[in-house]
Amino acid sequence: MVNPAKVLQDLRASAERKPDVVVSLGKPLIESGAVLKLDADAWLVYEQVAIAALDVGDDGLAYKCINALETKFPGSARVRRLQGMQLEAVGKLAEAGQIYKAILEEDETNVLASKRQVMLLRAMGLPSDAIAALVKYLDINYTDFEGWLQLADLYLEELMYSQAAFCMEEVLMLQPQNHIFHLKYAEILYTQDNIQLALKQYCRVVELCKDHVRGLYGIKLCASRLLKATPSKDAAATSQEDLEAMDLLATERLVVLYGAPGAAAESSKVAATKWIETQ
């Protein structure tokens, strides 16, 4: 037999966000009053169910949970953040923003309020304000790689590629083994026309994730462009021989990857091979 309180506790411990499950298990506990039998955990369940209820659009349940928390912890920054999220859910973005602003004026290190403020500013279509808020947040919480990723995305939306590249460098210092982050950095560098460095990052993608198709395409594109360009006199530049070898290897691997048995696969292989050979 399922123990709702235990399942909710496990979800909190694993930081899994499964709002449908949380609401289906938590709502009966809240409405029956059985949640109060959980002692100290009761208030964690109220908070967990409140956030899940906002996610699934159950405003009545969210209000009930937040009201219970406000009665127990009047003036708490944690509860006020939930009230801000509730205002966001009903479209009162400016009022929610005032709550987050007040919380941060009292404690600028409040991580959850800072993140809600950034998300709110993005939703309001204020990218410059969102960038400023996130830069301020990262000045304090510089090891938050997710914050750096979000800032990179904001800069990309504003076509600020140099700033986005810097953000990805910070991400890679914190998460050096994630091939997806190397790929994102490589694509920004390629957009900036920094082909030599983009090539190195695409190679890193394939090193971390064998036969990664986008990584191989990146190697192919970079090597082809560098081979067509005037040979560089820079000692650090990749040699023509190495470029030819990487170009050939990427081509061979891409053809193999598109060469699985079957008519559809054969058609894809022909199309891919034709495209690759024109690069």
Secondary structure, 3 states (H helix, E strand, C coil): CCCHHHHHHHHHHHCCCCHHHHHHHHHHHHHHCHHHHHCCHHHHHHHHHHHHHHHHCCHHHHHHHHHHHHHHCCCCHHHHHHHHHHHHHCCCHHHHHHHHHHHHHHCCCCHHHHHHHHHHHHHCCCHHHHHHHHHHHHHHCCCCHHHHHHHHHHHHHCCCHHHHHHHHHHHHHHCCCCHHHHHHHHHHHHHCCCHHHHHHHHHHHHHHCCCCHHHHHHHHHHHHHHHHCCCCCCCCCCCHHHHHHHHHHHHHHHHHHCCCCCHHHHHHHHHHHHHHHHC
